[in-house]
Amino acid sequence: MTERRQRPIPVTNSERVFLEEQKRKFEKKSGGNGDWGEFLGSVVLLGLAAIGIYALANAAGRTKQSFDVNCSVCNQSFVMAANPGTPRVVYTKCPFCQTELVVNLGKVIG
């Protein structure tokens, strides 16, 4: 079965220039690969964390596919596994306090 494609979002020229500039800055910092879906998904999750809908946690790498995450609410640490292709920013829940977290892995898992 063929997946349905999303419709383009109408933006003005100035909005498009602004978005492309922000995407370029994001890719430079994150080592991203130019994928608009990854960029927009990361920006949305980080934006939701910034306005307080989710707590933001940073992960420290243990191996390429496992990360130590420190919950920003209960201060408990837990290990999170990530598959290759996992975007830089992901959503998860703390297994101790059930807080919804946005975790910044620091880079795209490759």
Jmol script that loads the backbone (N, CA, C; Angstrom):
load data "model"
ATOM      1  N   MET A   1       0.839  -1.171   0.000  1.00  0.00           N
ATOM      2  CA  MET A   1       0.000   0.000   0.000  1.00  0.00           C
ATOM      3  C   MET A   1       0.893   1.246   0.000  1.00  0.00           C
ATOM      4  N   THR A   2       0.571   2.181  -0.823  1.00  0.00           N
ATOM      5  CA  THR A   2       1.327   3.423  -0.920  1.00  0.00           C
ATOM      6  C   THR A   2       0.911   4.365   0.208  1.00  0.00           C
ATOM      7  N   GLU A   3       1.905   4.941   0.874  1.00  0.00           N
ATOM      8  CA  GLU A   3       1.602   5.906   1.926  1.00  0.00           C
ATOM      9  C   GLU A   3       1.137   7.214   1.308  1.00  0.00           C
ATOM     10  N   ARG A   4       0.144   7.816   1.939  1.00  0.00           N
ATOM     11  CA  ARG A   4      -0.346   9.108   1.461  1.00  0.00           C
ATOM     12  C   ARG A   4       0.680  10.190   1.778  1.00  0.00           C
ATOM     13  N   ARG A   5       0.913  11.060   0.828  1.00  0.00           N
ATOM     14  CA  ARG A   5       1.850  12.160   1.033  1.00  0.00           C
ATOM     15  C   ARG A   5       1.143  13.311   1.720  1.00  0.00           C
ATOM     16  N   GLN A   6       1.907  14.049   2.505  1.00  0.00           N
ATOM     17  CA  GLN A   6       1.350  15.217   3.164  1.00  0.00           C
ATOM     18  C   GLN A   6       1.246  16.361   2.165  1.00  0.00           C
ATOM     19  N   ARG A   7       0.304  17.223   2.414  1.00  0.00           N
ATOM     20  CA  ARG A   7       0.155  18.405   1.582  1.00  0.00           C
ATOM     21  C   ARG A   7       1.164  19.455   2.010  1.00  0.00           C
ATOM     22  N   PRO A   8       1.669  20.243   1.071  1.00  0.00           N
ATOM     23  CA  PRO A   8       2.592  21.314   1.455  1.00  0.00           C
ATOM     24  C   PRO A   8       1.885  22.359   2.320  1.00  0.00           C
ATOM     25  N   ILE A   9       2.641  22.952   3.205  1.00  0.00           N
ATOM     26  CA  ILE A   9       2.118  24.017   4.058  1.00  0.00           C
ATOM     27  C   ILE A   9       2.379  25.335   3.345  1.00  0.00           C
ATOM     28  N   PRO A  10       1.342  26.132   3.088  1.00  0.00           N
ATOM     29  CA  PRO A  10       1.576  27.406   2.405  1.00  0.00           C
ATOM     30  C   PRO A  10       2.293  28.401   3.316  1.00  0.00           C
ATOM     31  N   VAL A  11       3.397  28.926   2.840  1.00  0.00           N
ATOM     32  CA  VAL A  11       4.151  29.944   3.580  1.00  0.00           C
ATOM     33  C   VAL A  11       4.516  31.070   2.615  1.00  0.00           C
ATOM     34  N   THR A  12       4.709  32.249   3.168  1.00  0.00           N
ATOM     35  CA  THR A  12       5.145  33.379   2.352  1.00  0.00           C
ATOM     36  C   THR A  12       6.642  33.243   2.076  1.00  0.00           C
ATOM     37  N   ASN A  13       7.143  34.050   1.167  1.00  0.00           N
ATOM     38  CA  ASN A  13       8.577  34.009   0.856  1.00  0.00           C
ATOM     39  C   ASN A  13       9.423  34.346   2.074  1.00  0.00           C
ATOM     40  N   SER A  14       9.006  35.344   2.852  1.00  0.00           N
ATOM     41  CA  SER A  14       9.791  35.726   4.035  1.00  0.00           C
ATOM     42  C   SER A  14       9.752  34.614   5.090  1.00  0.00           C
ATOM     43  N   GLU A  15       8.608  33.933   5.245  1.00  0.00           N
ATOM     44  CA  GLU A  15       8.519  32.809   6.183  1.00  0.00           C
ATOM     45  C   GLU A  15       9.409  31.652   5.730  1.00  0.00           C
ATOM     46  N   ARG A  16       9.424  31.390   4.420  1.00  0.00           N
ATOM     47  CA  ARG A  16      10.259  30.322   3.877  1.00  0.00           C
ATOM     48  C   ARG A  16      11.737  30.611   4.115  1.00  0.00           C
ATOM     49  N   VAL A  17      12.160  31.850   3.881  1.00  0.00           N
ATOM     50  CA  VAL A  17      13.557  32.244   4.110  1.00  0.00           C
ATOM     51  C   VAL A  17      13.911  32.064   5.581  1.00  0.00           C
ATOM     52  N   PHE A  18      13.021  32.509   6.480  1.00  0.00           N
ATOM     53  CA  PHE A  18      13.259  32.369   7.920  1.00  0.00           C
ATOM     54  C   PHE A  18      13.385  30.899   8.304  1.00  0.00           C
ATOM     55  N   LEU A  19      12.455  30.049   7.844  1.00  0.00           N
ATOM     56  CA  LEU A  19      12.499  28.618   8.168  1.00  0.00           C
ATOM     57  C   LEU A  19      13.766  27.950   7.644  1.00  0.00           C
ATOM     58  N   GLU A  20      14.157  28.283   6.431  1.00  0.00           N
ATOM     59  CA  GLU A  20      15.377  27.693   5.861  1.00  0.00           C
ATOM     60  C   GLU A  20      16.614  28.113   6.646  1.00  0.00           C
ATOM     61  N   GLU A  21      16.642  29.364   7.098  1.00  0.00           N
ATOM     62  CA  GLU A  21      17.767  29.846   7.911  1.00  0.00           C
ATOM     63  C   GLU A  21      17.829  29.092   9.246  1.00  0.00           C
ATOM     64  N   GLN A  22      16.676  28.922   9.894  1.00  0.00           N
ATOM     65  CA  GLN A  22      16.639  28.197  11.170  1.00  0.00           C
ATOM     66  C   GLN A  22      17.023  26.734  10.972  1.00  0.00           C
ATOM     67  N   LYS A  23      16.572  26.128   9.886  1.00  0.00           N
ATOM     68  CA  LYS A  23      16.907  24.742   9.583  1.00  0.00           C
ATOM     69  C   LYS A  23      18.409  24.597   9.364  1.00  0.00           C
ATOM     70  N   ARG A  24      19.006  25.535   8.653  1.00  0.00           N
ATOM     71  CA  ARG A  24      20.449  25.504   8.413  1.00  0.00           C
ATOM     72  C   ARG A  24      21.225  25.614   9.732  1.00  0.00           C
ATOM     73  N   LYS A  25      20.778  26.507  10.631  1.00  0.00           N
ATOM     74  CA  LYS A  25      21.427  26.640  11.942  1.00  0.00           C
ATOM     75  C   LYS A  25      21.291  25.357  12.759  1.00  0.00           C
ATOM     76  N   PHE A  26      20.090  24.754  12.728  1.00  0.00           N
ATOM     77  CA  PHE A  26      19.836  23.505  13.439  1.00  0.00           C
ATOM     78  C   PHE A  26      20.749  22.397  12.916  1.00  0.00           C
ATOM     79  N   GLU A  27      20.869  22.286  11.593  1.00  0.00           N
ATOM     80  CA  GLU A  27      21.712  21.246  10.996  1.00  0.00           C
ATOM     81  C   GLU A  27      23.186  21.454  11.329  1.00  0.00           C
ATOM     82  N   LYS A  28      23.615  22.701  11.375  1.00  0.00           N
ATOM     83  CA  LYS A  28      25.009  22.991  11.707  1.00  0.00           C
ATOM     84  C   LYS A  28      25.316  22.556  13.140  1.00  0.00           C
ATOM     85  N   LYS A  29      24.397  22.837  14.058  1.00  0.00           N
ATOM     86  CA  LYS A  29      24.595  22.456  15.468  1.00  0.00           C
ATOM     87  C   LYS A  29      24.438  20.959  15.689  1.00  0.00           C
ATOM     88  N   SER A  30      23.469  20.337  15.007  1.00  0.00           N
ATOM     89  CA  SER A  30      23.129  18.945  15.287  1.00  0.00           C
ATOM     90  C   SER A  30      23.802  17.946  14.362  1.00  0.00           C
ATOM     91  N   GLY A  31      24.389  18.420  13.280  1.00  0.00           N
ATOM     92  CA  GLY A  31      24.945  17.489  12.303  1.00  0.00           C
ATOM     93  C   GLY A  31      23.850  16.800  11.510  1.00  0.00           C
ATOM     94  N   GLY A  32      22.703  17.466  11.398  1.00  0.00           N
ATOM     95  CA  GLY A  32      21.551  16.899  10.691  1.00  0.00           C
ATOM     96  C   GLY A  32      21.830  16.692   9.213  1.00  0.00           C
ATOM     97  N   ASN A  33      20.890  15.998   8.569  1.00  0.00           N
ATOM     98  CA  ASN A  33      21.105  15.598   7.178  1.00  0.00           C
ATOM     99  C   ASN A  33      20.226  16.316   6.172  1.00  0.00           C
ATOM    100  N   GLY A  34      19.520  17.350   6.557  1.00  0.00           N
ATOM    101  CA  GLY A  34      18.697  18.090   5.607  1.00  0.00           C
ATOM    102  C   GLY A  34      17.268  17.622   5.508  1.00  0.00           C
ATOM    103  N   ASP A  35      16.834  16.746   6.393  1.00  0.00           N
ATOM    104  CA  ASP A  35      15.473  16.222   6.357  1.00  0.00           C
ATOM    105  C   ASP A  35      14.529  17.215   7.034  1.00  0.00           C
ATOM    106  N   TRP A  36      13.567  17.741   6.279  1.00  0.00           N
ATOM    107  CA  TRP A  36      12.614  18.705   6.830  1.00  0.00           C
ATOM    108  C   TRP A  36      11.770  18.089   7.927  1.00  0.00           C
ATOM    109  N   GLY A  37      11.373  16.829   7.785  1.00  0.00           N
ATOM    110  CA  GLY A  37      10.556  16.173   8.802  1.00  0.00           C
ATOM    111  C   GLY A  37      11.269  16.087  10.130  1.00  0.00           C
ATOM    112  N   GLU A  38      12.548  15.722  10.088  1.00  0.00           N
ATOM    113  CA  GLU A  38      13.355  15.648  11.319  1.00  0.00           C
ATOM    114  C   GLU A  38      13.477  17.022  11.955  1.00  0.00           C
ATOM    115  N   PHE A  39      13.769  18.020  11.142  1.00  0.00           N
ATOM    116  CA  PHE A  39      13.914  19.384  11.651  1.00  0.00           C
ATOM    117  C   PHE A  39      12.618  19.863  12.308  1.00  0.00           C
ATOM    118  N   LEU A  40      11.507  19.740  11.597  1.00  0.00           N
ATOM    119  CA  LEU A  40      10.238  20.239  12.132  1.00  0.00           C
ATOM    120  C   LEU A  40       9.804  19.454  13.366  1.00  0.00           C
ATOM    121  N   GLY A  41      10.005  18.134  13.368  1.00  0.00           N
ATOM    122  CA  GLY A  41       9.662  17.332  14.540  1.00  0.00           C
ATOM    123  C   GLY A  41      10.471  17.740  15.755  1.00  0.00           C
ATOM    124  N   SER A  42      11.769  17.957  15.561  1.00  0.00           N
ATOM    125  CA  SER A  42      12.636  18.372  16.669  1.00  0.00           C
ATOM    126  C   SER A  42      12.241  19.744  17.199  1.00  0.00           C
ATOM    127  N   VAL A  43      11.975  20.663  16.293  1.00  0.00           N
ATOM    128  CA  VAL A  43      11.613  22.023  16.694  1.00  0.00           C
ATOM    129  C   VAL A  43      10.295  22.022  17.464  1.00  0.00           C
ATOM    130  N   VAL A  44       9.334  21.228  17.018  1.00  0.00           N
ATOM    131  CA  VAL A  44       8.045  21.164  17.720  1.00  0.00           C
ATOM    132  C   VAL A  44       8.237  20.604  19.126  1.00  0.00           C
ATOM    133  N   LEU A  45       8.976  19.486  19.261  1.00  0.00           N
ATOM    134  CA  LEU A  45       9.180  18.901  20.587  1.00  0.00           C
ATOM    135  C   LEU A  45       9.936  19.852  21.507  1.00  0.00           C
ATOM    136  N   LEU A  46      10.986  20.492  20.988  1.00  0.00           N
ATOM    137  CA  LEU A  46      11.731  21.438  21.811  1.00  0.00           C
ATOM    138  C   LEU A  46      10.869  22.643  22.183  1.00  0.00           C
ATOM    139  N   GLY A  47      10.023  23.081  21.265  1.00  0.00           N
ATOM    140  CA  GLY A  47       9.126  24.195  21.560  1.00  0.00           C
ATOM    141  C   GLY A  47       8.121  23.832  22.642  1.00  0.00           C
ATOM    142  N   LEU A  48       7.572  22.611  22.585  1.00  0.00           N
ATOM    143  CA  LEU A  48       6.639  22.168  23.619  1.00  0.00           C
ATOM    144  C   LEU A  48       7.336  22.074  24.969  1.00  0.00           C
ATOM    145  N   ALA A  49       8.590  21.627  24.977  1.00  0.00           N
ATOM    146  CA  ALA A  49       9.345  21.578  26.231  1.00  0.00           C
ATOM    147  C   ALA A  49       9.592  22.991  26.749  1.00  0.00           C
ATOM    148  N   ALA A  50       9.880  23.913  25.835  1.00  0.00           N
ATOM    149  CA  ALA A  50      10.182  25.288  26.243  1.00  0.00           C
ATOM    150  C   ALA A  50       8.985  25.970  26.884  1.00  0.00           C
ATOM    151  N   ILE A  51       7.777  25.656  26.420  1.00  0.00           N
ATOM    152  CA  ILE A  51       6.601  26.308  27.013  1.00  0.00           C
ATOM    153  C   ILE A  51       6.032  25.508  28.175  1.00  0.00           C
ATOM    154  N   GLY A  52       6.712  24.427  28.550  1.00  0.00           N
ATOM    155  CA  GLY A  52       6.366  23.729  29.771  1.00  0.00           C
ATOM    156  C   GLY A  52       5.375  22.591  29.643  1.00  0.00           C
ATOM    157  N   ILE A  53       5.041  22.191  28.427  1.00  0.00           N
ATOM    158  CA  ILE A  53       4.136  21.050  28.267  1.00  0.00           C
ATOM    159  C   ILE A  53       4.879  19.761  28.608  1.00  0.00           C
ATOM    160  N   TYR A  54       6.130  19.688  28.254  1.00  0.00           N
ATOM    161  CA  TYR A  54       6.980  18.555  28.585  1.00  0.00           C
ATOM    162  C   TYR A  54       8.203  19.069  29.329  1.00  0.00           C
ATOM    163  N   ALA A  55       8.775  18.224  30.173  1.00  0.00           N
ATOM    164  CA  ALA A  55      10.056  18.563  30.797  1.00  0.00           C
ATOM    165  C   ALA A  55      11.155  18.203  29.795  1.00  0.00           C
ATOM    166  N   LEU A  56      12.196  18.987  29.753  1.00  0.00           N
ATOM    167  CA  LEU A  56      13.306  18.747  28.833  1.00  0.00           C
ATOM    168  C   LEU A  56      14.452  18.092  29.571  1.00  0.00           C
ATOM    169  N   ALA A  57      14.940  16.993  29.036  1.00  0.00           N
ATOM    170  CA  ALA A  57      16.075  16.285  29.629  1.00  0.00           C
ATOM    171  C   ALA A  57      17.142  16.105  28.573  1.00  0.00           C
ATOM    172  N   ASN A  58      18.385  16.162  28.978  1.00  0.00           N
ATOM    173  CA  ASN A  58      19.497  15.892  28.075  1.00  0.00           C
ATOM    174  C   ASN A  58      20.036  14.510  28.366  1.00  0.00           C
ATOM    175  N   ALA A  59      20.486  13.843  27.325  1.00  0.00           N
ATOM    176  CA  ALA A  59      21.000  12.487  27.476  1.00  0.00           C
ATOM    177  C   ALA A  59      22.510  12.484  27.322  1.00  0.00           C
ATOM    178  N   ALA A  60      23.157  11.617  28.083  1.00  0.00           N
ATOM    179  CA  ALA A  60      24.598  11.404  27.947  1.00  0.00           C
ATOM    180  C   ALA A  60      24.791  10.038  27.303  1.00  0.00           C
ATOM    181  N   GLY A  61      25.629   9.956  26.283  1.00  0.00           N
ATOM    182  CA  GLY A  61      25.809   8.705  25.563  1.00  0.00           C
ATOM    183  C   GLY A  61      26.604   7.682  26.357  1.00  0.00           C
ATOM    184  N   ARG A  62      26.109   6.458  26.398  1.00  0.00           N
ATOM    185  CA  ARG A  62      26.817   5.326  26.995  1.00  0.00           C
ATOM    186  C   ARG A  62      27.456   4.528  25.873  1.00  0.00           C
ATOM    187  N   THR A  63      26.639   4.130  24.909  1.00  0.00           N
ATOM    188  CA  THR A  63      27.112   3.521  23.666  1.00  0.00           C
ATOM    189  C   THR A  63      26.406   4.256  22.545  1.00  0.00           C
ATOM    190  N   LYS A  64      26.617   3.807  21.317  1.00  0.00           N
ATOM    191  CA  LYS A  64      25.945   4.466  20.199  1.00  0.00           C
ATOM    192  C   LYS A  64      24.432   4.366  20.297  1.00  0.00           C
ATOM    193  N   GLN A  65      23.928   3.305  20.927  1.00  0.00           N
ATOM    194  CA  GLN A  65      22.487   3.094  20.930  1.00  0.00           C
ATOM    195  C   GLN A  65      21.846   3.125  22.307  1.00  0.00           C
ATOM    196  N   SER A  66      22.589   3.429  23.342  1.00  0.00           N
ATOM    197  CA  SER A  66      21.977   3.574  24.660  1.00  0.00           C
ATOM    198  C   SER A  66      22.425   4.892  25.282  1.00  0.00           C
ATOM    199  N   PHE A  67      21.506   5.502  25.990  1.00  0.00           N
ATOM    200  CA  PHE A  67      21.763   6.812  26.567  1.00  0.00           C
ATOM    201  C   PHE A  67      21.326   6.831  28.021  1.00  0.00           C
ATOM    202  N   ASP A  68      22.111   7.474  28.848  1.00  0.00           N
ATOM    203  CA  ASP A  68      21.724   7.714  30.231  1.00  0.00           C
ATOM    204  C   ASP A  68      20.916   9.008  30.248  1.00  0.00           C
ATOM    205  N   VAL A  69      19.712   8.921  30.765  1.00  0.00           N
ATOM    206  CA  VAL A  69      18.833  10.085  30.830  1.00  0.00           C
ATOM    207  C   VAL A  69      18.585  10.405  32.295  1.00  0.00           C
ATOM    208  N   ASN A  70      18.740  11.662  32.657  1.00  0.00           N
ATOM    209  CA  ASN A  70      18.465  12.118  34.014  1.00  0.00           C
ATOM    210  C   ASN A  70      17.162  12.910  33.979  1.00  0.00           C
ATOM    211  N   CYS A  71      16.132  12.395  34.638  1.00  0.00           N
ATOM    212  CA  CYS A  71      14.825  13.067  34.662  1.00  0.00           C
ATOM    213  C   CYS A  71      14.981  14.440  35.324  1.00  0.00           C
ATOM    214  N   SER A  72      14.477  15.450  34.654  1.00  0.00           N
ATOM    215  CA  SER A  72      14.607  16.813  35.176  1.00  0.00           C
ATOM    216  C   SER A  72      13.592  17.110  36.276  1.00  0.00           C
ATOM    217  N   VAL A  73      12.686  16.181  36.559  1.00  0.00           N
ATOM    218  CA  VAL A  73      11.691  16.393  37.602  1.00  0.00           C
ATOM    219  C   VAL A  73      12.061  15.637  38.878  1.00  0.00           C
ATOM    220  N   CYS A  74      12.290  14.309  38.769  1.00  0.00           N
ATOM    221  CA  CYS A  74      12.564  13.509  39.971  1.00  0.00           C
ATOM    222  C   CYS A  74      14.057  13.230  40.187  1.00  0.00           C
ATOM    223  N   ASN A  75      14.905  13.653  39.254  1.00  0.00           N
ATOM    224  CA  ASN A  75      16.363  13.480  39.316  1.00  0.00           C
ATOM    225  C   ASN A  75      16.830  12.032  39.291  1.00  0.00           C
ATOM    226  N   GLN A  76      15.955  11.096  38.959  1.00  0.00           N
ATOM    227  CA  GLN A  76      16.358   9.698  38.806  1.00  0.00           C
ATOM    228  C   GLN A  76      16.980   9.515  37.421  1.00  0.00           C
ATOM    229  N   SER A  77      17.938   8.597  37.315  1.00  0.00           N
ATOM    230  CA  SER A  77      18.563   8.285  36.035  1.00  0.00           C
ATOM    231  C   SER A  77      18.027   6.963  35.513  1.00  0.00           C
ATOM    232  N   PHE A  78      17.873   6.886  34.199  1.00  0.00           N
ATOM    233  CA  PHE A  78      17.480   5.631  33.563  1.00  0.00           C
ATOM    234  C   PHE A  78      18.154   5.539  32.209  1.00  0.00           C
ATOM    235  N   VAL A  79      18.215   4.320  31.679  1.00  0.00           N
ATOM    236  CA  VAL A  79      18.851   4.084  30.386  1.00  0.00           C
ATOM    237  C   VAL A  79      17.767   4.011  29.323  1.00  0.00           C
ATOM    238  N   MET A  80      18.007   4.696  28.228  1.00  0.00           N
ATOM    239  CA  MET A  80      17.084   4.671  27.102  1.00  0.00           C
ATOM    240  C   MET A  80      17.826   4.149  25.886  1.00  0.00           C
ATOM    241  N   ALA A  81      17.247   3.187  25.186  1.00  0.00           N
ATOM    242  CA  ALA A  81      17.845   2.657  23.961  1.00  0.00           C
ATOM    243  C   ALA A  81      17.264   3.395  22.765  1.00  0.00           C
ATOM    244  N   ALA A  82      18.088   3.606  21.746  1.00  0.00           N
ATOM    245  CA  ALA A  82      17.644   4.291  20.537  1.00  0.00           C
ATOM    246  C   ALA A  82      18.139   3.521  19.322  1.00  0.00           C
ATOM    247  N   ASN A  83      17.262   3.289  18.379  1.00  0.00           N
ATOM    248  CA  ASN A  83      17.614   2.586  17.148  1.00  0.00           C
ATOM    249  C   ASN A  83      18.309   3.516  16.172  1.00  0.00           C
ATOM    250  N   PRO A  84      19.092   2.972  15.237  1.00  0.00           N
ATOM    251  CA  PRO A  84      19.659   3.815  14.186  1.00  0.00           C
ATOM    252  C   PRO A  84      18.541   4.560  13.453  1.00  0.00           C
ATOM    253  N   GLY A  85      18.791   5.795  13.121  1.00  0.00           N
ATOM    254  CA  GLY A  85      17.789   6.619  12.463  1.00  0.00           C
ATOM    255  C   GLY A  85      16.918   7.404  13.429  1.00  0.00           C
ATOM    256  N   THR A  86      17.140   7.219  14.737  1.00  0.00           N
ATOM    257  CA  THR A  86      16.376   7.968  15.732  1.00  0.00           C
ATOM    258  C   THR A  86      16.744   9.442  15.622  1.00  0.00           C
ATOM    259  N   PRO A  87      15.751  10.330  15.597  1.00  0.00           N
ATOM    260  CA  PRO A  87      16.068  11.750  15.492  1.00  0.00           C
ATOM    261  C   PRO A  87      16.762  12.271  16.750  1.00  0.00           C
ATOM    262  N   ARG A  88      17.278  13.469  16.647  1.00  0.00           N
ATOM    263  CA  ARG A  88      18.030  14.087  17.737  1.00  0.00           C
ATOM    264  C   ARG A  88      17.181  14.302  18.983  1.00  0.00           C
ATOM    265  N   VAL A  89      15.931  14.644  18.812  1.00  0.00           N
ATOM    266  CA  VAL A  89      15.048  14.939  19.926  1.00  0.00           C
ATOM    267  C   VAL A  89      13.896  13.937  19.913  1.00  0.00           C
ATOM    268  N   VAL A  90      13.661  13.278  21.050  1.00  0.00           N
ATOM    269  CA  VAL A  90      12.606  12.265  21.132  1.00  0.00           C
ATOM    270  C   VAL A  90      11.751  12.488  22.364  1.00  0.00           C
ATOM    271  N   TYR A  91      10.567  11.904  22.349  1.00  0.00           N
ATOM    272  CA  TYR A  91       9.627  11.966  23.462  1.00  0.00           C
ATOM    273  C   TYR A  91       9.681  10.638  24.208  1.00  0.00           C
ATOM    274  N   THR A  92       9.690  10.679  25.524  1.00  0.00           N
ATOM    275  CA  THR A  92       9.628   9.467  26.339  1.00  0.00           C
ATOM    276  C   THR A  92       9.007   9.815  27.684  1.00  0.00           C
ATOM    277  N   LYS A  93       8.802   8.812  28.529  1.00  0.00           N
ATOM    278  CA  LYS A  93       8.303   9.019  29.883  1.00  0.00           C
ATOM    279  C   LYS A  93       9.328   8.500  30.872  1.00  0.00           C
ATOM    280  N   CYS A  94       9.468   9.192  31.978  1.00  0.00           N
ATOM    281  CA  CYS A  94      10.337   8.729  33.051  1.00  0.00           C
ATOM    282  C   CYS A  94       9.693   7.484  33.674  1.00  0.00           C
ATOM    283  N   PRO A  95      10.434   6.372  33.794  1.00  0.00           N
ATOM    284  CA  PRO A  95       9.848   5.167  34.374  1.00  0.00           C
ATOM    285  C   PRO A  95       9.596   5.282  35.881  1.00  0.00           C
ATOM    286  N   PHE A  96      10.177   6.285  36.518  1.00  0.00           N
ATOM    287  CA  PHE A  96      10.024   6.442  37.966  1.00  0.00           C
ATOM    288  C   PHE A  96       8.837   7.330  38.334  1.00  0.00           C
ATOM    289  N   CYS A  97       8.749   8.512  37.726  1.00  0.00           N
ATOM    290  CA  CYS A  97       7.694   9.457  38.104  1.00  0.00           C
ATOM    291  C   CYS A  97       6.641   9.647  37.009  1.00  0.00           C
ATOM    292  N   GLN A  98       6.823   8.994  35.869  1.00  0.00           N
ATOM    293  CA  GLN A  98       5.890   9.053  34.739  1.00  0.00           C
ATOM    294  C   GLN A  98       5.786  10.442  34.102  1.00  0.00           C
ATOM    295  N   THR A  99       6.766  11.314  34.364  1.00  0.00           N
ATOM    296  CA  THR A  99       6.779  12.632  33.732  1.00  0.00           C
ATOM    297  C   THR A  99       7.057  12.468  32.242  1.00  0.00           C
ATOM    298  N   GLU A 100       6.328  13.203  31.425  1.00  0.00           N
ATOM    299  CA  GLU A 100       6.577  13.197  29.995  1.00  0.00           C
ATOM    300  C   GLU A 100       7.806  14.055  29.724  1.00  0.00           C
ATOM    301  N   LEU A 101       8.785  13.477  29.052  1.00  0.00           N
ATOM    302  CA  LEU A 101      10.058  14.150  28.806  1.00  0.00           C
ATOM    303  C   LEU A 101      10.320  14.299  27.312  1.00  0.00           C
ATOM    304  N   VAL A 102      10.929  15.376  26.943  1.00  0.00           N
ATOM    305  CA  VAL A 102      11.518  15.541  25.626  1.00  0.00           C
ATOM    306  C   VAL A 102      13.015  15.421  25.843  1.00  0.00           C
ATOM    307  N   VAL A 103      13.632  14.408  25.223  1.00  0.00           N
ATOM    308  CA  VAL A 103      15.037  14.122  25.451  1.00  0.00           C
ATOM    309  C   VAL A 103      15.866  14.566  24.264  1.00  0.00           C
ATOM    310  N   ASN A 104      16.853  15.389  24.532  1.00  0.00           N
ATOM    311  CA  ASN A 104      17.781  15.859  23.507  1.00  0.00           C
ATOM    312  C   ASN A 104      18.973  14.905  23.519  1.00  0.00           C
ATOM    313  N   LEU A 105      19.061  14.053  22.484  1.00  0.00           N
ATOM    314  CA  LEU A 105      20.147  13.082  22.392  1.00  0.00           C
ATOM    315  C   LEU A 105      21.451  13.712  21.917  1.00  0.00           C
ATOM    316  N   GLY A 106      21.377  14.925  21.421  1.00  0.00           N
ATOM    317  CA  GLY A 106      22.573  15.634  21.014  1.00  0.00           C
ATOM    318  C   GLY A 106      22.962  15.430  19.563  1.00  0.00           C
ATOM    319  N   LYS A 107      22.481  14.350  18.933  1.00  0.00           N
ATOM    320  CA  LYS A 107      22.791  14.102  17.517  1.00  0.00           C
ATOM    321  C   LYS A 107      21.829  13.046  17.007  1.00  0.00           C
ATOM    322  N   VAL A 108      21.758  12.943  15.691  1.00  0.00           N
ATOM    323  CA  VAL A 108      20.938  11.898  15.067  1.00  0.00           C
ATOM    324  C   VAL A 108      21.692  10.593  15.193  1.00  0.00           C
ATOM    325  N   ILE A 109      20.992   9.528  15.593  1.00  0.00           N
ATOM    326  CA  ILE A 109      21.629   8.228  15.780  1.00  0.00           C
ATOM    327  C   ILE A 109      21.813   7.591  14.410  1.00  0.00           C
ATOM    328  N   GLY A 110      23.055   7.239  14.087  1.00  0.00           N
ATOM    329  CA  GLY A 110      23.315   6.693  12.751  1.00  0.00           C
ATOM    330  C   GLY A 110      23.960   5.360  12.758  1.00  0.00           C
TER     331      GLY A 110
END
end "model"
wireframe off; spacefill off
backbone 0.3
color backbone group
